[in-house]
């Protein structure tokens, strides 16, 4: 999965309407749709799509969508 596809799937999972505004440099915590529930949704997304077992502490170390993508690819 490349970064563009990742952004689209991320936006779908977090239920972001304006997907075209997202870039790898977008600070996901600044998104109106991002919440504590989003953290749980992203953890499930990581497991389902990447087979990654991550926790909220790893997400907390990320700032941008690119950081999340890099976490999935590590």
Secondary structure, 3 states (H helix, E strand, C coil): CCHHHHHHHHHHHHCCCCHHHCCCCCEHHHCCCCCHHHHHHHHHHHHHHHCCCCCHHHHHCCCEHHHHHHHHHC
